[in-house]
Amino acid sequence: MPDAMIRSTAQIGRRWPLVGRDPDVDRTVERLLAPDGHAVLVTGPAGVGKSRVLEAVLHRCVAKGHHVLRANGTMTDDGAPLGMAHHLASQVELLDTALAGALHRIVERRPRPTGQHLVVLAIDNVSGLDEPAARLVGKLASEHRVRLLLAAEETATGAGPVDVLRRAVRLDRVDLAPLDWHHTRQLAAAAFGTDVDGLTADALWQLTRGNPLFLREVLRNAVENDALTLHDHVVGWRQGTGIRSWASDALTGPLESLSTEETTALRYITYGDGAPVEVIERLAPVPVIERLEELGLIQLDQSGSSIRVTVAHPLTARAVRTQTGPLRARRVHGELVVALVATGPRDRVREVLWRLAAQLEVSDDEILRASAEALLGHDAATAEQLARQVHSPAAAWHLGRALLARGDHHSAERWLAEAYRNLTDPASRANAAALRAVNQCWGIDEPHSALPVVAEARAALPAGVHDDLMAAEAFVMAFAGPAAEASDAVHQLLCHPPLDPLLSSVIPPLHPRLLLLHGRPERAIAELPADLSGKPSIWPAMRALLQATHLQALIMAGEVHQAAALVGRYYRDAVEHGTPGGVATIALVAGICAYYQGRAGRAARWLREARALTAEQPGFRFRETLLAIGVGVEAQLGQVENAQELLSRLRRGEAERVTAGYGAFGEVWALVISGNRSGAATLLRRLAAEAAGAGNLLMAMEFLHVEVRLAPSAAAAGRFREFAALTDGRLFALFAEHAGALARRDARVLNRVSAMFEERGYRGFALEAAANGAMFGGGRVTNALARRTQRLLGEHQGTWPEWLPEPKTAPGLTDRERQVSELAATGMDTPAIARTLTISTRTAENHLHRAYSKLGIHRRHELAGALAEDGFVLPVVASQAV
């Protein structure tokens, strides 16, 4: 879908679905309609969706047969209630009538409430009522048993009309919180009618904090300013764009009511951007700061070593900045510097930023030290901002490092190359060269250019600074070199790790990755922590690589359940701390995990997001893998046109000869789609031999397992068994048993293999094994396999793989066989069954044994499970001994 379609497909100005509010609606309905219920007050900040919740509750009430009235407490200049005429015109003329008399007549005209039919009066913005109207509403609720459904902002619940009503009836309160991260993403996706990538969703949530009204305005602003792209049916921010100055009335309104002192204090807090509270207290009176906290405009962050004060909502801070002129902002920063210096120990990064904003004198060395400190503090954006203030070889080095951490690989290459040419310090030059090599291999995907960079620097620089170069060489070898040489390089690196924290972050993924490629996923897992989320990283893409390695090792070790449990955690971690390439790396492996679970639809969504995030990064390291796996997934979903389009993308960026990497699966699936299974099998054999020759047992076995599924043979099964014997993954042993059973057409073994695949969570493979086994031989095992095939097929996402035989239908039970089986499954013995059904004991036994055969079981204790699998509900009868 082209980018221009965003404007026409966006639902920004239309009615959005109610997202994430089902629990709130359920709770409100339950309290409103309870036998002892009187009134429910729905509260929350402006824009959170109170009116929509009221509407949903009223729909529920109407569906239950209750009488519903709707009003709005907002008053016109002459005291008439706005909204009443629109909602209640069929009941009463309100244009010239005060609210009190109107409500009284409305209730009188309604049928008296009964136990089944109630009168529900809903008043939105109830704080807008005057006191007489509020007393009347309370009287209607207490004397006429009218149920009240009210809505008000949380700041208006302690006085005025709400207080009057609280004295008349019991008010049950339902507080609406802003939407969480997932529901904010879901609502944004609903606005566009298509998916939103995780980084964009996170930016929206961070900016709007889950407020639906603010989300609507931000998205409208983004569409109007052409700040969005659409790739692979996924919406994302266009690179280099941001949200322009914008402030909603819901945000600027509360600011207009602030006093001069409060406005000034809020401005200090806004530009202080998380300054220590002691700094702000030197600039604003403490009672004023406390008042801002009580109004919900600011909040204290006590998570660190010092208490910091921040603006409660990012859009409030944006509104304050919009209303502040440049000269005043400059003065505010200068005053913040003075207050910061006066408080004692200083925050170097914050002080330098404020000095620069106040146009005070700051030396280049101070700025670059602050840039380095910001990068060590995992704030690459600030490190970049500071490094750009200086023009020198050292500044180019700092800037290149910050850009690398941010994932801007081509810009990083430019500045690191300039730094290498112009720096005089050998250690800094070696570091620049090392980072360039890693970047060319990882970020630009040109490993052939990386090692010459290392070789040139090694020849030009003294041996005492070669440790950084050794780290870069090991990284490049691990991704693009022969397996044996890569292992040697990594082992040497582990003995001489670099001191630079940025370069050190490339080390942790290397050895586990090599173990995985060598077919040792269990050893790789043993070297990794059980959970790699929750801690910030100086180079988020490297942490994502480590997490992706962990997930892939779990998948190949037979622990796909555990991998799936970690996917969400690692994804959120990558989104929170990551870059597009880092998030795409996790999304890619999440897609592989879903594919191995037999969930092709979920896999396709993950892979689409990964492709969208890297659409503007042609050098994404795993581009071929991403496209090739996407071809197979789309084909299995029956989306042949999508698969062919991805294949054309893959071919445009590929060398003439297909190499033994994941990208080669694109050509394999192309042959399968065209019906050339034998050609695909031949290609897979060649690819497996090449992968094994390069020491990549993981790829060799993946190629062979697909070959044996497309064209089972004893030779293919034998090759797989030889490779599997060299590995430590339980999944590889199961693959080997699967391959052998397919080659021998052994239904009994395939039955066991299918059950083991299913138990371990590899449901797609379980379905394939069951479908193949059902075609071999006959009898109970075949019937059991046919039934498992039917059940798994009902849970399958995607089309039927064309290399599988048509699913065989399992024979069904007759009515009498079902009756006998259900009774036997409850524990009833055969004579009792015969008496219950008025048949002979021998007849009951015959029916039972025929049912065993059709269900594919051998023992009575297996009946309950087999019947439940077929959807039978066992009758409740007296249990008897077997």
N, C-alpha and C positions, 0 to 999 in steps of 0.2 A: 504494500500500500504506500503510495507516495506521501512525502511529508505534507504536501499541501492539503491532503485529506483531513488533517487534524482539525482544521477550522470547520469543515462541513460535518464531521462526525462527532465533534464535541457536544455534549449535552449540557454545557455549562449553564445556559440560561433556562433550562427546563427543570421539571420536577424530578428530583433525585429519589431513589428508593430509600426507605428507612433502614439504615445499616447498623448492626451492633446493638439494637435497642430491645430485642425480644425479651431479655430478662427484666428490663425496666417496665415494659408494657405488661408482662405477666404479673409482676409484683403489684403494679398499680391496679390492675383489674381485680386481682385477688383481694386487695384491701378495700377497694371501692365497693365491691359487691358482697363483702362478708356480711353475715347476718347482723353483726353489731356495728357495721360500718356507718360512717356519717360523711366524712370528707377526706379527700387526699389532696395534698399540696405537692405539686411537682416543681422542684426548684433546680437552679443551675445558672451558670454564667450566661451572658448574652450570646446568642448564636449557637448554643449547644444542642438545640433541637427540642425544646419544651413543647412548642406548638405541634410539631409532628408527632410527638409521643401522645399528646392529648387526642389528636385526630385518630391515631391507631387504637387508643383505648375506646373511644366512642364507637369506632367500627365494630370492635368486639362486643360492646354493649348492645348495639343495634342487632348484631347477629344472634344475641341471646334473647331478643324480643323486648328489651327495655326501651323506654321512651327517652329520647335524647334531645336536649336543648343546648345551644351553643351561643356564647356571648363573648365580647371582648371588653375588658375593663378600661381601655383607653378612652378618655373623654374628649369631646369636641369643646370649642370655645364656649358654647351655650350650655354645656353640661350634659348633652345627649351622648349616650354610649356609642362609640364607633363599633361597627360590625354587627350590632344587634338587629338592625333592619334587614341586613343581608341574610342572616341566619334564621331569623324567626318571623319573617314577613307572613308566612302562611298561618302563624298562630295569632299575631297581634300587630296592630299598627303602632309603630314606635317613633315615628319621625318627630312627633310633638309631645312625647310622653316621657316623663322621668322614669329612670330605671326601676325605682321602687314599685310604682303602680304597675308597670309593665310585667315585672316578674310575678307579682301577686296574681294578676289576671291570667298569665300563662299557666301557672300551676292550677288555678281554679278550673281552667278549661280542660286540663288533662285528666284522664281517668285516675282515680285514687290508686296509689301503688298497692300492689298485693305482694304475696310472697314470691310470685313468679315474675311480675312486671313492676319495675321500679322507674321512677323519674330521676334522670341524671342531668344535672345542670353543670355545664362546663364553662368556666370563665377564664379566658386567657388574660395574662397581664392583670391579675386581680388587684395588684397594688395601685392601679389607676382608679379604683372605685372611690367614691366619697364615703364618708362615715355612715350616713343614713342608708345608702345602698348596701353597704357591708352589713349593717345590723339586720336589714331585711333578709339578705341572703342567709345569714346565720339563723334567723327565725324560721325561714322556709325549711332549712335542714333539720332544726330541732323539733319543730311542731308539725310539719307536714311530711316528714320523712323523705325529703328530697335529698338525693345523694349529690354531694358537691365534688366536682373535679376542677381543681384550681391550678394555675401556673403563675409563678412569679420569679423574678431574679433573686438569687440567694442573698443579695444585699438588702432586699426589701421584705425579709421574712420576720423581722423582729419588732416592727412597729406598724402604725397606720392600719389600713383595712385588714391586713393579715392578723394583726393583734386583736382586732375587734372580732374577727371570725373565730380565732382561737379561744376567746372567752365564751363564745356561744356553743361551739361544738368541738369535739375532739378532732384534731387535724393529724392524720397520718402523713408523714413527710417522705417523699421519694426524691432523693438527690441524684440528678443526672451528672455524671462525670463526662469529661471529654472522651472522644473515641480513643481506643488504644491504637498502637502502630498498625496492626493487621487490619482493623476495621477502617482506619484512615486510608490505607492502600486500597481496600475493597471499594470504598466510596469514590476515590479518585478514578479507579478503573471503571466504575459505573458511569461516571461523568463522560468518559471517552468511549465507552462501549468496547474497550479492549484492555489488555494488560498494561500495567505500569511497572517499569523496572524497579528493583529494590532500592537503588541509590536515589532515584527520584522520589520514591515513596518516603524514604527516610528524610530527605530534604523537606518534603511537604509536611511531614509530621513534626519535625524539629521546628519549622516555622510557624505552623498553625496550632501545634499542640493538640490536635484532634478536634478542633472546633469546626463543625461543618460549615458555618457561615463564612468563617475566615478562609476555609479551604476553597469554597466556591469563588470567593473574590480573588484569591491568589491564582487559581487556575484560569479565571477569566482574564486576569492581567497577563498571564503567561501566553495565552492564545493570542491576545491582541498584539503582543509584542514579538510574536513569532519566536518564542524562546524554546519551543519543543520540537522534537523529531519523532518520526515513526519508522521503526525498522522491525521487520519480522513481526508485525502486528503488536509491537511493544512500544509504548510512549516513554520518552525520556527527555531530559534537559539537553538542549543543544550546547555543545562545547563552547565555552567562552562567553555564555550569556548568563544572566541572572535576573532576579525579579527587580523591576524598576521601582522607583519610589511610589509607594501606595499606602494609604491608610484608610481603613474602614471607619464609617461613622460610629460603629460599635466600639472602636478603640479611641477615636479622637473625642467622642462625647464625654466620657469620664474625665479626660484631661482638661477639658474646658471648665470644669467645675472646681479645679484645684486652685488653691491660693497661690500668690506669688512665691511665697517661701516653699510651698510644696512642689511647685513647678521647677524651681531652681534646684531643689534637692534631687528631684527625679532626673533632672538633666545631668547632674554630677554622677548619679548612679548609672545612668545609661552610658555615658562616655567612659566611666570607670570600668565598665564591662567585667564585673566580677572582682572589683577592688576589695581589699580588706576593709572590714567595717570601720576600723580605726581611722582609715584615710577619709572615709565619707563623713565620719563624726567630726572631723576637723573643719569640714566645709559646710555642714548643715546642722541645725539644732536637732538634738536627739528626739524631742517630742515630735518634730516634723517627720523624721525618718520612721518613727513608730506609727504615726498616722498613715503613712504610705503603705506600711506593712498591713495595717488593719483594713485598708481599702483593697488589699489584694493586688496592689500594683508592683510591689517588690517582695523578695523573699531572701532568706538567709541560707547560704550553703555552708554546712558545718562538716562536710565530708573530709576536708583536708586538715592540715596542721593549724590553719587560721580560719576564722569565720569570714566569709566573703558575702557581699551583698550584690544581688543581681536584679534586673527587671524581671518580673514574674512571667511576662509573655513576650516572645521575640518581636511580635508585631507592635506591641506597645513601644518597645525601644525604637523600632523603625519609625513610628509616628513621631516620637520625640525628636529624632534626628532630622526628620523632614521639616519640623517646625523650628529648627535651630539654624540660624545663619552661619556662614563660614567664619566670620570674625568672632562671633560668640563661641563657636566650637573651639576655635584656636585658644581663646582666653580660658575656657573651661579646662582644656588639657594642661595649660600652664599652671593653673591653680591645683590641679590634681598632682602635678609633679612636686610642687612645693609641699603639699600635704604628705605625699609619699616619702619624701626625703626626711620630713620631720618625725615620722613614725619610727625611725630606727632602721633595722635590717631591711634592705631594699630588694625588690624584685627587678633584676637587671633588665629582663625582656620587657616588662611592662613600663619601666621607667624610660627606656630608649624609645619605645613606641610613642609614649606620651610626649617626650621631648621633640621627636620628629613632627608630631601632629601640631605641637605648639610653635614649631619653627624656631626652636632653641638650638643652640650649638651642640652637636654631638660628633665626636671623632669617628673616623672610618673604622678604627680598631674596635671601638666600643660597639658600633653597629654590627660588625662581623662576629664579635664574641657573643652578642645577644642572638644573632642568627644561629650560631652553633648550639647555643643553649636551648633555643626553641626547638631545634631538630632533635636534640637529645630528650627533650620533654614531649616528644611525639606530636609536635605541632609544626608540620612541614609547611603549612600555608603561611604561618607567621615567619618561619625561617626564610621562605622565598621572598616575602614582602620586604623583609629587612635587607636581604642580600641585594635586592634590586636598587637599594638606595646608594650603593657604592659602585664605582667603576674602577676595577683593578683586577689583576690576575687572581688574587686571593678571593675577591668577590665572585668571580666567574666560577671558581671551585666550589664555594659555598652554595651558589645558586644552582649549579649542576647537581649537587647532592640533594638539595631540597626538591628540585624538580623530579629527580629519580624517585625519591620517596613518595612523591605525589602521583607518580605514574605517567608523567609527561615525558615519554622516552625520547622522542626526537629532539625536543628542546634541551633535554639533559645532555644528549650526545653533543650538541653544538657547544654548550658552555663547558663541558668537561674537556672536550678537545681543545678549546681555547685555553683553558687553564693548564693543560699539559704542555702546550706550546710555550706559554709565557711565564709559568712559575719558575722560580729558581731553587726552591727547597726540594731536594730529591725525594724525601718521604711524601710530600704532598703530590709531587708529579707521579710517583708510583701509585698512590691511591687513586688519582684521577684516571690513570691508565687502567687500573684494575676495575674500577667502576664502569668505565667505558666498555670493557670487554664483557662484563656481566650484563650490561644493558644491551649490547648488541646481540648477545645470545638470547637473553630473556625478553627484553622489551621490544627490540626491533626484529627479532627472529632472523638474524644473520650470523649464525655461529661460525660460518667460514671466514668472516671478517674479524672475529673476536680473538682468535689465537695469534694472528699476526700483530695485533695491538700489544698483546702481552710480550711477544718475542722482541718487538722493537724496543719496548720499555726495559726489558731485561738486559738488552745489549747496551742501552744508553745509560742506565742507572747503576750505582754501586750495589754490590751484593747485600749489603746491610739493610736495604729497604725492599727486598724481594718477597717478604712474607705476604704482602698484599697481592702481589702478582701471582704467587702460588695459589692463593684463595680463588682468584679469578680463573686461573687455568683449571683448577679442580672442578669448579662450577661448570665451565664450558665442556669439559670432558665428560662430566656426569650426564649432560644432556645431549651431547653430540659426538662423543668419542667412542672408540672401542671399549667394550665392557671391562676387559682386563686392565687396560691403561687407566680407565676412569677409576677403578677400585684402588689402584696404586696411588693415584693423585689424591684421592679423598683421604686415604689413610695417612699420607704425608701431611696433608692439611690439618688433620685432627691432632697431629703431634706439634704443629707450628701454626696455631690459629692467629689470625690478624688481630691487632689491638683496636682497630677502628670499629666502633659499634655498628655503623651502617654496613660495612662489609662483613662483619661477623654474623649478621643476620642471614647471610646466604648459606651458612654452614649446616644448621640443624636439618634441613630437608635432604641433604645429599646422601648420607649413608643409608637411611631408611628407604630412599628412592631406589638406590642401587640394589639393596636386598630384595625389594619388590620386583624389580626387573629380572633379577636372577631366580625368581620363583620362590622366594623366601618371605612371604607375607607375614607369617607368624613371628619370625625373628624381627621383622620390621616393626610390628606392633609392640613387641617387647621393648624396643628402644624408645618408644614414644610414650608420653604421658597419656592417661586415660581420657583426658579432656584438655584440649588446647585452646579453649575460648576464655574470654574474660580479661585478658591482660593486653594492654596496648602494645603496639610494635613500632619501632622506629621506621621500618620498611614494611608496610602492611601486605604488599604483594608476596613477600617471602613467607610471611606467616600464613597467608592463604595457601601457598604452595605446600607448606608443611601440613596444614589441615587437610588439604586435598589428598596428599600422600597417605595420611592416616585413614581417611575414608576408603580410598581404593584398596589399601592393604586389608582392611576389615572385609570388604566385599569379596576379595579373592581368597581370604582365609575361611570363607563360609559363614561370616558373621554379618550378613546383610541387615539383619534386624538391628544390630548395634549401630551399624553405619547409618541406617535410616533415622535412628533416634538422635544421632549427632548432627545430621544434615542441617536441621533448622537452627541449632545453636551456632554452628560454624558460619552459616549464612548470615545470621543477624550480626555476628561478630565482624564478619568481613564488611558488611554494609556499614556498620557503625564506625569502623576504623580504616576501611579499605578504599581502594581505587577501582575504576571500572574493570581493569584487568584482573585484580584480585577477586572481586565479586564474581566475575565471569568464570574464573577458575573453579570456585566452589559450585557455581551453578552447573558447570559442565559435569563435575563428578556427581552432583546431586541427580543430574539426568541419567548418568550411567547407573547409579544406585536404583533409581526408579525403574529403569529398563531391566535390570537383573531381578527386580521384584515382580516383573511381569506387568508393570503399570505404564504402558506405552503413552497414554494420554498425559500423565504427569511428567514423564520423561520429555515429551515434546515441549511442554510449557517451560521446563527448566532450560532446555537447549535453546528455545527461542529467546529467552531472556539473555542467555550468555552471548548469543549472536548479536542481539541488539546492543548490548553494552560494549561490544568490541567492533561494531560496524565501522566506526571512525578510527579504528586502530588496526590497520591492515597487517601490522607486524605481531599481532597477538600470538604468543608462543604455541598455543594449542589450537590454532585456527583449523588445520586439516582434520584433527581429531573431532572437533566440534561439528564441522560440516559433514564428515563421513558418518558419524554416529547418527546425526540428524537425518541423513538419507535413509538409513535402515529403519529408524523409528517412524518417520513419515510413511514409509512404504508399508510398515506393519499396521499403521492406522488407516490404510487404504487411500492415503493422500498422495497418489502417484505423481501428480503434477508438482506438488511441493517437493517431493523427493527428487524429481528430475531437475527442478530449479536449483536445489542445493548442490546437486551433482555438477551442474554447469558452473556454479561458483567455485566448487572444489577444483574442477579441471582448469579453470582460468589461472589459478595460482599454483598449479602443480608442475613438477618436472615431467618430461616426456615419459620416463619409466617409473612405474609404480614401485615405491620403496616399501620396506617392511615395517611400516608404522601404522598407527590407527587410521591415518588418512587413506591407506590402501583399502579399507573396508568400503569406501565409496564405490570403487570399481567392482568390488565383489557384489554389493547390493545392486549395482547397475546390471550386472549379468543375471542376477537372480530375477529382477523385475522383468527383464527381457525374455525369461524362460530358459536361459542357457545355464542350467545348474551344473552340467559337467564342466563347462568352461570356468565357472566360479570355483568348483572344486580343484581344478588344475591350478588356477591362480593361487588358491589358498595353500596348496602343497608347496608351491614355489616360495611364497611369502613366509611360510613357517620355516622352511630350510634356511632362508636368508636371516630370519630373526634369530634362529638357534645359532647360526654361524657367528652372529654378532654378540652372542652371549645373552640375548634377551629371551629367556625362557617364558616369561609372562606372555609376550606377544606370540611366540611360537605356539603355545598351548591354546591361546584364544583363537588363532587361525585354524588350528587343527580341530578344535571342538566345533567350529562352524562347519568345517569340511565334513566331519563325520555325521553331522546332522543333515547336511545336504545330500551326501552320497555315502551312506554307511558301507564300510568294507573292513575286512579283517586287517588289511594292511594299514589303513588309517587308524584303526583302534590300537594296533600294535605300536605305531609311532607315538600315539598319545601316551600309551602306558609307559613307554621308555622315558619320555620327558617327565611324566608325573612322578616317576620314581626318584627324580632328582630334586623334587620340591618338598616343601613342608606344609602346604596348604591343604586342609581337609576338602575344600571344594574341588581341587584338582583330582584328588582320589575319587571323588564322586563323579566327576566328569569322565574319568577313565572307566569307571564301572558302567556309566551311561553309554560310552562309546562301544565298549565290548558287548553289552546287551543288544544294542542296535545292530551291530555286525552279525551277531548270532541269532537275531530275531527271537530273543529270549523274553517271553512275556512275564514270567515270574520275576526275573531280575528287574525288568523295567517297572513292574508294580512296586517293588521295594525301592528302587531308585526314585520313582515319582513321589512316593510317600516321604522319602528323605528330603528331596528338593522342597516339597511343600512345607515340611516341618521347619526347615532352615530359612524359609521365606523366599525361595527362588521359584515363584509360582509359574512364571512363564516356562521354565525348564520342566517343572512338574507337569504342566499341561502337555508339552511336547512328548515327554516320556510316556504319559498315559495314552495319548492318542496313537502313538506308534505301537505300543504294546497291545492295544485293543484290536489291532489288525492281525496280530500273530496268534496262531493256534485257536483254541476255543475253551469252553468250560468256564469254571468259576472265576479264574484269574482274568480271563478276557472280559467277563461281565463286570468284575470289580473295576477294571481299567476303563471300561466304557462309562460306567457311572461316575468315576472320578473325572473323566474327560468332560462329561456334561456339566458337572458341578463347577469345575474350574473354568470352563468356557463361559458359563453364566457370569463369572466374576472378571472375565478377561476384558482388557481395554485394547481394542484394535481388531483388525481383520484377521481371518484365519491364515496363518503363514502358508504360502503356496507350496512349500516343500513337504507339508504334512498331508497325510491321507485325510479324506473327508471324515469327520468325526463319526464314529460308529454309535448307533443308538442301542442303549442297553435294554434288554427285555424287561417289560413291566410286570409287576405282580398282579395276579387276578384279585378280585375282591375278597375271595375266600382265603387266598394266601396272605393277603394283607391282614385280615382279621386274625388269623392264627398267629402270624408273626408279632402283631402288636400285643396280643395277650401273652405270648411267650416272653416278649421283651420285658413285661412287668414282673416276671418271676413265676407266673402260673405254670404248673407242670402239665404234661400232655394229657393225662386223663381228665384233669379239671377243664382244660380247653375243650376237650371233646364233649364233656357234659354241658359246658356253657353254650356251645354252638350246636348241640344236638347232632353230633356226628360221631363216628366210631373213632377209637383211639388210633387205629391204623391209618384211617383217612387223615386225621390230624397230623400224624407223623409224616405222611406223604406230602401234604401241603407244606409242612415246615421244611422238609429237605429240598423241595423244589424252590422254595423261597431262598434258602441258603445259596443254591446254585445261581439264581438270578441276581442276588445281592452280592455275590462274590465273596461269601464268608464261609467259615467252617464250624463255628461254635455259637451256642446260644447267647453267650455273653457279648457277642459282637452285634447282636440284632439291634439293640437300642441305638448304637452309633450309626449303623447302616440305614435304619429307618429315619433317623433324624436328618441324615445327609440327604435323603430323598424328600424331606419336608413333611413327613408324617408326624402327627402329634399323638403321643402315647396316651391311651385312656387311663383314667385313675381307677384302679381296681384293687381288691385286696391282694396283697403279695403272698405267694405261697412258695415253699421250698421247691427247688428244682429236683 
